Amino acid sequence: MPSQLINCRTGYGTTLDKPKQPLSFAADVLGYPIAIDFSQLDTMKGKLVGQKIIRFSDLSGKTVDDEDIVRVIVTQHPDLEGGPVELEALADELSDVEDSALDLVTFELYFPGEEEPDQLIMELDKFNALATDAPMPEIIKGATKVSRSAMSPRSGLVAAKARPDYASLEHAGKPHKGKTQDAEKKLVQEHLDEINERLKADGLRMIDLSNADHVARYGLETLAMERTKATS
């Protein structure tokens, strides 16, 4: 969160002779929490001769000195929307981060008939445990190298795209690999007819309340019973 230089003038450009606020107050300016100290205000001449900008840690809310600020760029997080974000924190707040960091493996799954790969992250030990014929490090070293620039749709590998958010009305109910999350189940349960209309328009399979797999996948047991009674 970059610091902001606060000009203590009114919106009409006139100098504040005396602040109506206490000598020190906190404010939120352009989305950045700051504090302004008016203790340097020369009340005799009505001129601001100095000001103090206080910055806060995004993690704890504690005040941060410039020499102790650590910039934290969050590149991946389930709640991220629209790209990476920047946070500011105290160095002491992050002292144990590197020791707590996990060894992770990022990989993609290209299933037959799927245009987009599933992008997954696993802990290193769990990923290595998938190898049963030989140690995973040996398999990785002997595996075929893949160049992103050399990929083409004909090769069966396509450039990775952002995975659809199945917990949204735009994508809920679409066929996909992996576990169906509670958020997607809830959307399907509450908007089944609307979702089925979209699926039909997109040429995808619709969710069938008479299909046991569909009912179990989206938790539609109650809805299936209600509609069965309504039609009987």
N, C-alpha and C positions, 0 to 999 in steps of 0.2 A: 504494500500500500504506500505509494509515494507521498511525501509530505507536501502540504499546500501552504503557500505564502499568503497570509491573510492580511489584507489592507483594511485597516480599521476606519473606514469611511462609510457614510450612509449610502443608500442606493442612489441618492441624488448628487453625490460627489462632495457634500459638505463635510468638513472635519468634525468629529465628535468632540465637543468641548469637555464633556464629562460623561463617562459611561453610565448608563442607567443600570447596567448589570453590576454584580459584585466585582471587586478588583480582579478576580480570577474566575473564569467560567468555562464550562465545556460546551462544545457545540458540535454539530454534524454538518460539515460543509462539503457539498458535492459528493456525499457518500463516504467521506473520510472523517473519523472521529479525531478531534483536536481539542486542545485547551489553549486559551489565550490569556496572557497575564497582562493586565493593564496597570501594573504597579509603576511602570515607567512613564505614565501619562503626566505631562506638565499641566496641572490644572490652572495655573495662573495664565499661561499663554494659550491654553486650549490646543496644544500640539502634541501629537504622539511622537515621542523621541526614541521609543524602543518597544519591542514586543518579543514575546517568548512563545515559541511553538513547541508544544509537548506532544509526543507521539506515543501511541499505545500498542501493546502487543495484541494481535488479533486472537491469540490463543487464550490469554489469561486476563486481558484488560489492564495489565500493569503498565506503568509508564516505562518508556524505552529511551535510553540515551543513544545517540547516533552511533557511537563506537560499539554498542552491544547489539545492534540490529542485525538479524539474519533474515535474508529474503528467502521465502519458501515458495517455489513455483509448483503448484499441484497440477500434474499433467493428466492423471487418470484418477477418477473417483466416481462411484455410482451416482452421486448427485451433481456431477459437473454438467453444465449445459453451455454450449457455445465455445468450448475450448478451454485451455489452461487459465488458471487464476493465480494471482500473487498475494501472499500473506506476509506479514511481518511479525517476528517473534524475538524474544530474548534468547541469547545464546544459551543461557542456563536451561531454558525450557526444552532445548533440543540436544542436551548433552548425552542422553542415552539412546538417541534415535538410531545411530549407526550400529550400536551393539544389538538393538532390537530388530534390525532389518532382516528380512527373510531372503533366502536364496530361492528365486522364482524362475520358472520357465514359461515363456510366452510362445504359444504355437497356434496354428490354424488347422482346422479340419475341413477337408473338401469332400463332402459326401456326393455319391453319384446322383445326378439329376438336380443338384443344388447349385444355383448360380453364385451364391455368396458363401464364403467360408465362415465357419464358426470360429471366433477368436477367443482363446481360452488362456488362463493363467493358472499354473499349479505350483505347489511347493516342489522344490527340486527332488527331495527324497521320494515323494509320491510319484512324480513323473518317472524317475529312474526305476521305481518298482514295477513299472509296466513292462520292462524288459525281462524276459524269463529265459531266453536262449543264450544270451551273452550280456555282460555288463553294459549298461546304457552308454557310458563314455566311449567304449569300443565301437558300439553301433553308430554313435554320432560321428566319430572320426572317420568311419568308413562309408558314411552315407553320401549320396549324390548332392553336390553343391547346386543351389538354386539361385539364379540371378533374377531379381525383380524386373529389371529392364528387358530381359529376354522372354518374359512370360507372354503368352497369348491365349485367347480363349480356346484355340484348337488344341493346345497342349494339355488341357484339362485343369490348368491352374489359372486362376484369375487374380488380379490385384485385389487385395483385401479392401473391403468397404466397411463403414461403420455398421455394426450389427443393429438390426431393427429393434426398436423398443417395443417389445411385445406387451408391456404394461401400459400401452396407450391404445385409444380407440382406433387409431390408424392401422395398427398391426396386430392387435389382440385377435386370437383365433386362427391366425395363419399357421399352416403346418410348419413345424420346425423341430429340430433335434433337441434333446436335452429336457430337463425338468421344466414343467410349467409352474411358474411362480404364483404365489397367492394373489398378487396384484392383477395378473392376467386372468386368473380364474374368476375373480370378483367382477371384472369388466364383462367377461363372457356371461356370467350368471345374470348380471343386471341389464345387459344390452344384447342378448342373444339374437333377437330378430334383426336388429340393426347391423350387427356384425355379419350375420348370414347373408344379408342383402349385399354387403360390400364384398364378401368372399365370392358370391355368385357373379357379381359384376366383374371381378378380377379373374374369373375363370378358375377359381380354387375350390377345393372340396369344402362343402358346407358342414357345419356341426350338426350331427344327427342325434336327437334325443333317444332314438331307438338303437343307437350304436353304443354298446357297453363300453368300448374303449374311449369314445368321446365323452361319455357321461363321467367316467372315472377320471379322465385327464383334467376336466374342467370343474369337477365337483358339482355336477348337475343332477344329482340324485333327487333332490327335493323338487326341482323344477320339472323333471321328467315325470314324477309321480303326479304333480298337480295337473299337468297337461293331459296325462293319461286319464285322470278322473274327469277332467272337463270334457273330453271327447267320448267318454263311455256312457 
